[in-house]
Amino acid sequence: MEDYDRFVALSMLTPQAAAAQRRAVFLTAPQFAVIETAPGRRLKASLLQQTYMNYIHSNLARRVAADYYLFLPGEARLRPDALFRLAMAAGGGRELLYADEDALLRGRRCRPRFKPDFSPHTLLCYDYLGRGICVSRALLRTVGSWPGPDAARRYAFSLRAAALAERIVHLPFVLFSLPPEAPCTDPGPLKSFLGDSALLLPGPVPGTFLPRFGVRREQLVSVIVSDENGSDALKSTLLAVEQRMQLPRYELVVAASRPLTPFLRALQSSDVPVVERPDASPCALWNAAARAARGRFLLFLFGGCEPLSPDFGQRLTEWAALPDAGAVGPLVLDGESRVLSLGTVVGLLGGLASPGFGQGEDIVHSSAPRLLCTRDVSCLPPWALTIRRDRFLAAGGFDPDMDHVGYVEELCLRLGRRGLHSLCVPSVRFRLPILPDLGPSPANLRRCRDAFCPLLRTGDPFYNPNLNMASSLPRPALPPRSPLHLHASDRWPPFFCDP
């Protein structure tokens, strides 16, 4: 990753900060058992430099009693404030803690892994929690086993621990430097966790997986297509859907934002529902079409947005059918195979933008391949969206006041407050050659600012605060930003400014 040496130099713990940490008094000072999962000398040496000293050093063969257990290889090197930051985060009954990490190669720190906040669906694609996992004594007792020295046993432990933990905390600091390790390519741990009904396919890079879940193929899917890009775009989308839809039961619904054309009348005569609301806002039109649809799943598509994956309906609905899933979106490319959407990050590029935006799919694959795994995101864009109809209606549909920009993203945030996750599934690919002109009004821009204000102040939880918000590709922020103060209250990105 570019500029990481400079990032490391700027984020070093200063002597003044180290002295202040050593003087700190904790109301409840947890004791850590630092468990060596493989022999080495660096771990013990870096423990002696810690600013927080309430720890026990042990290994997998010798069981000790402590409040929290941190599992690391013996050749790992801890940042001097690693245990201090873990102790600061451990209060309030938190059961599982994990932090960012990098690799230690010939004494040099490289290959940083800047992780998102807890993302249960990302964990089903690869062991993104990594080797610096810290669990409470109660959770370790509930799991009933310790992670082993190999990647497969550690992945099995992480899956089970994360499923049983109620309070999981991500520390957005690079606390651990670890020796290089081959990724876990054994699907056994994930297969045991998901059960026999799940199918596991290889992911975009070794060590990643593409889970496929069984879903009843006879369930009706309603594909709702808007005509905002004109009749030609609408025709291309309807044709692509009919050519590539492999589900046996689906219906087409057209959301018409203009008076009926001969083509729309022809669709009506072919028993295709056409919801005509020329004077309605886009949100009101989508909501009316959703109420007219009969399917268990709704797939909202902008006219001109065409599926490229032949089994797109099955893949999207199987993720949308999960008990904790809200909205589900695919990878969307433009006419030149550049990324339009891999999920939306609030605040990226000064507004609502996608990681990899404007970059070729091959560039994203080479520079940040794990972005192409299924991921939890804060919100999704409007080009292609799948959601269960009952969840859409229970949430109140799209907010009619968000009339042009941000209405899908705002719905995703409301679903999140209901405990439902928004997911990006990049294994499903769509193409949108021509972007519609949304033309936001001043009132809509103010609504955007109000709706997304919390994430602008604290940072998008699924985009690590150590990453540069001015770059669409993951790069370190220079200088490093404080995770608690990502945006000054008096500075709004240009996208959200009042006109």
WOZIQUI-V233432 format. One record per pair of residues at least 24 apart in sequence whose ideal C-beta (glycine too) atoms are under 10 Angstrom apart, sorted by the first residue. I is the first residue (numbers start at 1). GAP is how many residues later the second one is. If there is no record, write none. Layout:
I/GAP  I/GAP
This chain:
1/101  1/109  1/110  1/111  1/112  1/113  1/366  1/367  1/466  1/472  1/473  1/474  1/475  2/365  2/466  2/469  2/471  2/472  2/473  2/474  2/476  3/465  3/472  3/473  3/474  3/475  4/98  4/104  4/105  4/106  4/107  4/108  4/170  4/471  4/472  4/474  5/103  5/104  5/105  5/471  6/470  6/472  6/473  6/474  7/95  7/102  7/105  7/167  7/459  7/461  7/468  7/469  7/470  7/471  7/472  7/473  8/94  8/100  8/101  8/102  8/104  8/166  8/169  8/468  8/472  10/466  10/467  10/468  10/469  10/470  11/68  11/162  11/163  11/455  11/465  11/466  11/467  11/468  11/469  12/67  12/68  13/36  13/38  13/66  13/67  13/68  13/69  13/71  17/34  17/63  17/64  17/67  18/31  18/32  18/33  18/62  18/63  18/66  19/32  20/31  21/29  21/30  21/31  21/59  21/60  21/62  21/63  21/64  21/66  21/67  22/28  22/29  22/30  22/31  22/58  22/59  22/62  23/28  24/27  24/28  24/60  24/63  24/64  26/26  26/28  26/58  26/61  26/62  26/64  26/65  27/64  28/39  28/59  28/62  28/63  28/64  29/24  29/25  29/38  29/58  29/61  30/24  30/25  30/36  30/37  30/38  30/53  30/56  30/57  30/59  30/60  30/61  30/64  30/106  30/107  31/24  31/25  31/33  31/34  31/35  31/36  31/37  31/56  31/106  32/24  32/25  32/34  32/35  32/36  32/37  32/38  32/50  32/51  32/54  32/55  32/58  32/102  33/24  33/25  33/29  33/30  33/31  33/32  33/33  33/34  33/35  33/36  33/37  33/38  33/101  33/104  33/107  34/24  34/25  34/30  34/32  34/34  34/35  34/36  34/37  34/38  34/42  34/44  34/48  34/49  34/100  35/24  35/25  35/26  35/27  35/28  35/29  35/31  35/34  35/35  35/36  35/37  35/99  35/111  35/112  36/24  36/25  36/26  36/35  36/36  36/37  36/38  36/39  36/40  36/113  37/34  37/35  37/36  37/37  37/39  37/94  37/109  37/110  37/111  37/112  37/113  37/116  37/117  38/34  38/35  38/36  38/37  38/38  38/93  38/110  38/111  38/112  38/141  38/143  39/34  39/35  39/36  39/110  40/32  40/33  40/34  40/35  40/36  40/37  40/139  41/33  41/34  42/30  42/31  42/32  42/33  42/34  42/35  42/36  42/62  42/135  42/136  42/137  43/29  43/30  43/31  43/32  43/33  43/34  43/35  43/133  44/30  45/32  45/33  46/26  46/30  46/31  46/32  46/33  46/34  46/36  46/37  46/130  46/131  47/25  47/31  47/33  47/35  47/36  48/32  49/28  49/29  49/30  49/31  49/32  49/33  50/28  50/29  50/30  50/31  50/32  50/33  50/34  51/28  51/29  51/30  51/31  51/32  51/33  51/34  51/36  52/28  52/29  52/30  52/31  52/32  52/33  52/34  52/35  52/36  53/30  53/31  54/29  54/33  55/28  55/31  55/32  59/90  60/86  60/87  60/88  60/89  63/83  65/72  66/70  66/71  66/74  67/69  67/70  67/71  68/26  68/27  68/28  68/29  68/66  68/67  68/68  68/69  68/71  68/72  69/64  69/65  69/66  69/67  69/68  69/70  69/71  69/77  69/78  70/27  70/29  70/62  70/63  70/64  70/65  70/105  70/106  71/60  71/61  71/62  71/63  71/64  71/69  71/75  71/76  71/77  71/78  71/83  71/86  72/29  72/59  72/60  72/61  72/62  72/104  72/106  73/58  73/59  73/76  73/103  73/105  73/106  73/108  74/75  74/105  75/29  75/102  75/103  75/104  75/105  76/25  76/28  76/55  76/56  76/99  76/100  76/101  76/102  76/103  77/25  77/27  77/30  77/32  77/98  77/99  77/100  77/101  77/102  78/54  78/97  78/98  78/99  79/94  79/95  79/96  79/97  79/98  80/95  81/92  81/94  82/50  82/52  82/89  82/91  82/92  82/93  82/94  83/51  83/92  84/91  85/86  85/87  85/88  85/90  86/46  86/48  86/83  86/85  86/87  86/89  88/83  89/45  89/80  89/81  89/82  89/84  90/44  90/46  90/79  91/78  92/75  92/77  93/43  93/45  93/73  93/74  94/40  94/41  94/42  94/45  94/71  94/72  94/73  94/74  94/75  95/39  95/40  95/41  95/42  95/43  95/44  95/45  95/47  95/66  95/67  95/69  95/70  95/71  95/72  95/73  95/74  96/33  96/37  96/38  96/39  96/40  96/43  96/44  96/47  96/62  96/65  96/66  96/68  96/69  96/70  96/71  96/72  96/73  96/74  97/32  97/35  97/36  97/37  97/38  97/39  97/68  97/70  97/71  97/72  97/73  97/74  97/78  98/30  98/31  98/32  98/33  98/34  98/35  98/36  98/37  98/60  98/64  98/70  98/71  98/72  98/73  98/77  98/78  99/30  99/31  99/33  99/34  99/35  99/70  99/71  99/72  99/73  99/74  99/75  99/76  99/77  100/30  100/32  100/70  100/71  100/72  100/73  100/74  100/75  100/76  100/364  100/365  100/366  101/28  101/29  101/30  101/31  101/72  101/73  101/74  101/75  101/76  101/77  102/72  102/73  102/74  102/75  102/76  103/74  103/75  103/76  103/77  103/78  104/72  104/73  104/74  104/75  104/76  105/72  105/74  105/75  107/70  108/69  109/65  109/68  109/69  110/67  110/70  111/66  111/67  111/69  112/62  112/65  112/352  112/354  112/355  112/362  112/364  113/61  113/63  113/65  113/257  113/351  114/58  114/60  114/349  114/350  114/351  114/352  114/353  114/360  114/361  114/362  114/363  115/55  115/56  115/57  115/347  115/349  115/351  116/54  116/56  116/259  116/260  116/261  116/262  116/344  116/345  116/346  116/347  116/348  117/51  117/52  117/53  117/55  117/259  117/261  117/342  117/343  117/344  117/345  117/346  117/347  118/44  118/47  118/49  118/50  118/51  118/52  118/258  118/343  118/344  119/43  119/49  119/51  119/254  119/255  119/256  119/257  119/258  119/302  119/304  119/342  119/343  120/39  120/42  120/43  120/48  120/202  120/204  120/256  120/301  121/90  121/198  121/201  121/203  121/204  121/207  121/252  121/253  121/254  121/255  121/256  121/300  121/301  121/302  121/303  121/304  122/86  122/248  122/251  122/252  122/253  122/254  122/255  122/301  122/302  122/340  123/32  123/35  123/36  123/39  123/40  123/67  123/70  123/253  124/35  124/38  124/66  124/69  124/70  124/74  124/76  124/85  124/86  124/87  124/89  124/198  124/249  124/250  125/65  125/75  125/78  125/79  125/82  125/83  125/84  125/85  125/86  125/245  125/247  125/248  125/249  125/250  125/302  126/29  126/57  126/58  126/59  126/64  126/77  126/78  126/79  126/80  126/81  126/82  126/83  126/244  126/247  127/24  127/25  127/27  127/28  127/29  127/30  127/31  127/32  127/56  127/57  127/62  127/63  127/80  127/81  128/30  128/80  128/242  128/245  128/247  129/25  129/26  129/28  129/29  129/30  129/32  129/33  129/39  129/41  130/24  130/28  130/46  130/48  130/51  131/27  131/45  131/47  131/48  131/50  132/39  132/42  132/43  132/44  132/45  132/46  133/24  133/25  133/28  133/29  134/35  134/37  134/41  135/26  135/27  135/29  135/30  135/33  136/25  136/29  136/31  138/26  138/27  139/25  139/26  139/27  139/28  139/29  150/31  150/32  150/34  150/36  151/30  151/31  151/32  151/33  151/34  151/35  151/38  151/56  152/32  152/33  152/34  152/35  152/36  152/37  152/38  153/31  153/33  153/35  153/36  154/27  154/30  154/35  155/28  155/29  155/31  155/32  155/33  155/34  155/35  155/38  155/52  156/28  156/30  156/32  156/33  156/34  156/36  156/37  157/32  158/26  158/31  158/35  159/30  159/31  159/33  159/34  159/35  160/29  160/32  160/33  162/31  163/30  170/291  170/294  170/313  171/312  172/287  172/289  172/292  172/293  172/294  172/295  172/309  172/310  172/311  172/312  172/314  173/292  173/293  173/307  173/310  174/292  174/302  174/306  181/26  182/24  182/25  183/24  183/25  184/24  184/25  185/24  187/24  198/120  199/119  201/226  203/166  203/167  203/169  203/170  203/171  203/223  203/224  204/160  204/161  204/165  204/166  204/167  204/168  204/169  204/222  204/223  205/160  205/164  205/165  205/167  205/168  206/163  207/163  208/161  208/162  208/164  208/165  208/166  209/164  209/165  210/105  210/162  210/163  210/164  210/215  210/216  210/217  211/107  211/108  211/163  212/99  212/102  212/103  212/106  212/107  212/215  213/101  213/102  213/104  213/105  213/106  213/108  213/109  214/104  214/107  215/32  215/82  215/99  215/100  215/101  215/102  215/103  215/104  215/105  215/106  215/107  216/33  216/80  216/101  216/102  216/105  217/29  217/30  217/31  217/32  217/96  217/97  217/100  217/101  218/29  218/30  218/31  219/28  219/29  219/30  219/31  219/76  219/77  219/78  219/98  219/102  220/27  220/28  220/29  220/30  220/31  220/73  220/74  220/75  220/76  220/77  220/169  221/24  221/26  221/28  221/29  221/30  221/72  221/74  221/75  221/76  221/77  221/78  221/92  221/93  221/95  221/96  221/99  221/165  221/168  222/28  222/29  222/30  222/31  222/51  222/67  222/68  222/70  222/71  222/72  222/73  222/74  222/75  222/76  222/77  222/78  222/167  223/24  223/27  223/28  223/29  223/30  223/31  223/70  223/72  223/74  223/75  223/76  223/77  223/78  223/84  223/90  223/163  224/27  224/28  224/29  224/30  224/31  224/49  224/51  224/61  224/62  224/64  224/65  224/66  224/68  224/69  224/71  224/74  224/75  224/76  224/77  224/161  225/27  225/28  225/29  225/30  225/31  225/47  225/64  225/74  225/75  225/76  225/77  225/78  225/79  225/80  226/28  226/29  226/30  226/31  226/49  226/56  226/59  226/60  226/63  226/74  226/75  226/76  226/77  226/78  226/79  226/156  226/210  227/27  227/28  227/29  227/30  227/31  227/34  227/36  227/37  227/47  227/49  227/58  227/75  227/76  227/77  228/27  228/28  228/29  228/30  228/54  228/57  228/74  228/75  228/76  228/208  228/209  228/210  229/73  229/74  229/75  229/76  229/203  229/204  229/205  229/206  229/207  229/208  230/28  230/31  230/73  230/74  230/204  230/206  231/27  231/30  231/31  231/32  231/33  231/72  232/31  232/71  232/72  232/202  233/69  233/70  233/71  233/72  233/73  233/199  233/200  233/201  233/203  234/27  234/29  234/30  234/33  234/67  234/68  234/69  234/70  235/28  235/32  235/68  235/69  236/67  236/68  236/69  236/70  236/195  236/197  237/64  237/65  237/66  237/67  237/68  237/69  237/70  237/147  237/193  237/195  238/25  238/29  238/34  238/63  238/65  238/68  239/67  240/61  240/64  240/65  240/66  240/67  240/68  240/72  240/190  240/191  241/58  241/60  241/64  241/65  241/66  241/71  241/72  243/63  243/64  243/67  244/62  244/63  244/64  244/65  244/66  244/67  244/68  244/69  245/54  245/62  245/65  245/66  245/67  245/68  245/69  246/63  246/64  246/65  246/66  246/67  246/68  246/69  247/50  247/64  247/65  247/66  247/67  247/70  248/65  249/46  249/47  249/64  250/45  250/47  250/49  250/63  250/67  251/42  251/43  251/44  252/41  252/49  253/35  253/36  253/37  253/39  253/40  253/41  253/42  253/45  253/46  253/47  254/35  254/49  255/25  255/27  255/30  255/31  255/32  255/33  255/34  255/35  255/37  255/45  255/46  255/47  255/48  256/24  256/29  256/33  257/24  257/25  257/28  257/46  280/120  280/123  281/117  281/118  281/119  281/120  281/121  281/122  281/123  281/126  281/163  282/100  282/116  282/118  282/120  282/121  282/122  282/123  282/125  282/154  282/156  283/99  283/114  283/115  283/116  283/117  283/118  283/119  283/120  283/121  283/124  283/125  283/127  283/128  284/113  284/114  284/116  284/119  285/113  285/115  286/96  286/99  286/106  286/111  286/112  286/114  286/121  286/122  286/125  287/105  287/106  287/109  287/110  287/111  287/112  287/113  288/109  290/97  290/99  290/102  290/103  290/107  290/108  291/98  291/101  291/102  291/106  293/96  293/99  294/95  295/93  295/94  296/24  296/25  296/92  296/93  296/94  297/24  297/31  297/89  297/90  297/91  297/92  297/93  297/94  297/95  298/29  298/87  298/88  298/89  298/90  298/91  298/92  298/93  298/94  298/95  299/29  299/31  299/85  299/86  299/87  299/88  300/27  300/29  300/82  300/83  300/84  300/85  300/86  300/87  300/92  300/98  300/108  301/81  301/82  301/83  301/84  301/85  301/129  301/131  302/30  302/79  302/80  302/81  302/82  302/83  302/128  302/130  302/132  302/133  302/134  303/129  303/131  303/133  304/31  304/79  304/127  304/128  304/129  304/130  304/131  304/132  305/25  305/27  305/35  305/77  305/78  305/79  305/125  305/126  305/127  305/128  305/129  305/130  305/131  306/78  306/123  306/124  306/125  306/126  306/127  307/77  307/121  307/122  307/123  307/124  308/24  308/25  308/29  308/120  308/121  308/122  308/123  309/116  309/118  309/119  309/120  309/121  311/116  311/117  312/72  312/74  312/113  312/115  312/116  312/117  312/118  313/73  313/115  314/114  315/59  315/71  315/110  315/112  315/113  316/68  316/69  316/70  316/71  316/107  316/109  316/111  316/112  316/114  317/69  317/71  318/107  319/55  319/67  319/102  319/104  319/105  319/106  319/108  319/109  320/65  320/66  320/67  320/68  320/71  320/103  320/105  321/65  321/67  322/66  322/98  322/99  322/101  323/96  323/97  324/52  324/95  324/96  324/97  324/99  325/51  325/61  325/62  325/63  325/66  325/90  325/95  325/96  325/97  325/98  326/53  326/54  326/61  326/62  326/65  326/66  326/69  326/85  326/86  326/87  326/88  326/89  326/90  326/92  326/93  326/94  326/95  326/96  326/97  327/50  327/52  327/53  327/58  327/59  327/60  327/61  327/64  327/65  327/68  327/81  327/82  327/84  327/85  327/88  327/89  327/93  327/94  327/95  327/96  327/97  328/46  328/52  328/56  328/57  328/58  328/59  328/60  328/93  328/94  328/95  328/96  328/97  328/100  329/25  329/48  329/50  329/51  329/52  329/53  329/54  329/55  329/56  329/57  329/58  329/79  329/83  329/93  329/94  329/95  329/96  329/97  329/99  329/101  330/50  330/53  330/54  330/55  330/56  330/94  330/95  330/96  330/97  330/98  330/99  330/100  331/25  331/30  331/33  331/40  331/41  331/53  331/93  331/94  331/95  331/96  331/97  331/98  331/99  331/100  332/48  332/49  332/51  332/52  332/92  332/94  332/96  332/97  332/98  332/99  332/100  333/27  333/28  333/96  333/97  333/98  333/99  333/100  334/24  334/97  334/98  334/99  334/100  334/101  335/96  335/97  335/98  335/99  335/100  336/24  336/95  336/97  337/24  337/25  337/92  337/94  338/25  338/26  339/24  339/25  339/32  339/87  339/133  339/134  340/41  340/43  340/44  340/90  340/91  340/92  340/95  341/36  341/39  341/40  341/41  341/42  341/43  341/83  341/85  341/89  341/91  342/26  342/29  342/30  342/33  342/35  342/38  342/39  342/82  342/84  342/130  343/28  343/32  343/33  343/34  343/35  343/36  343/37  343/38  343/69  343/79  343/80  343/81  343/82  343/83  343/117  343/119  343/120  344/33  344/34  344/35  344/36  344/37  344/38  344/62  344/64  344/65  344/68  344/78  344/80  344/108  344/116  344/118  344/119  345/32  345/33  345/34  345/110  345/114  345/115  345/117  345/118  345/122  345/124  345/127  346/31  346/32  346/33  346/60  346/63  346/67  346/102  346/105  346/106  346/107  346/108  346/109  346/110  346/112  346/113  346/114  346/115  346/116  346/117  346/123  346/147  346/150  347/31  347/105  347/108  347/109  347/110  347/111  347/112  347/113  347/116  347/122  347/139  347/140  347/145  347/146  347/148  347/149  348/112  348/115  348/119  348/120  348/121  348/122  348/123  348/124  348/145  349/120  349/121  349/122  349/123  349/144  349/145  349/146  350/119  350/120  350/142  350/143  350/144  350/145  350/146  350/147  351/54  351/55  351/94  351/97  351/101  351/105  351/142  351/143  351/144  351/145  352/26  352/27  352/29  352/53  352/54  352/56  352/57  352/96  352/100  352/141  352/143  352/144  353/28  353/116  353/119  353/140  353/142  354/26  354/27  354/70  354/118  355/69  355/107  355/108  355/112  355/116  355/117  355/118  355/119  356/70  356/116  356/117  356/118  357/114  357/115  357/116  358/114  358/115  359/113  359/114  361/65  361/68  363/110  364/62  364/108  364/109  364/110  365/61  367/106  367/107  367/108  368/104  368/105  368/106  368/107  370/104  371/53  371/55  371/102  371/103  372/52  372/54  372/55  373/51  373/52  373/53  373/54  374/49  374/50  374/51  374/52  374/53  374/54  375/46  375/47  375/48  375/49  375/50  375/51  375/87  376/40  376/45  376/46  376/47  376/48  376/85  376/86  377/32  377/35  377/39  377/44  377/45  377/46  377/47  377/83  377/84  377/85  377/86  378/31  378/34  378/35  378/38  378/43  378/44  378/74  378/77  378/82  378/83  378/84  378/85  379/27  379/29  379/30  379/31  379/32  379/33  379/34  379/35  379/36  379/37  379/43  379/45  379/72  379/73  379/76  379/81  379/83  380/28  380/29  380/31  380/32  380/42  380/43  380/44  381/25  381/27  381/28  381/31  381/43  381/51  382/24  382/25  382/26  382/27  382/29  382/54  382/56  383/25  383/47  383/48  383/49  383/52  383/53  384/44  384/45  384/46  384/47  384/48  385/26  385/27  385/37  386/37  386/39  386/42  387/24  387/25  387/28  387/33  387/35  388/32  391/24  391/27  391/29  394/24  394/26  395/25  399/48  399/52  401/42  401/43  401/46  401/50  402/38  402/41  402/42  402/45  402/46  402/49  403/35  403/36  403/37  403/38  403/40  403/41  403/44  404/32  404/33  404/34  404/35  404/36  404/37  404/39  404/40  404/41  404/43  404/44  405/33  405/34  405/35  405/36  405/39  405/40  405/42  405/43  405/90  406/32  406/34  406/38  406/39  406/41  406/42  406/43  406/45  406/46  406/89  406/90  407/31  407/37  407/40  407/41  407/44  409/39  409/42  409/43  409/46  410/37  410/38  410/40  410/41  410/42  411/40  413/38  413/39  413/41  413/42  414/37  416/45  421/41  422/40  424/38  440/55  440/59  441/58  442/56  442/57  445/50  445/51  445/52  445/53  445/54  446/50  446/51  446/52  446/53  448/47  448/48  449/43  449/44  449/46  449/47  449/48  449/49  450/46  451/45  452/41  452/43  452/44  453/34  453/36  453/39  453/43  455/31  455/32  456/30  456/31  456/33  456/35  456/36  456/37  456/40  457/27  457/28  457/29  457/30  457/31  457/32  458/25  458/26  458/27  458/28  458/29  459/24  459/25  459/26  459/27  459/28  460/26  469/24
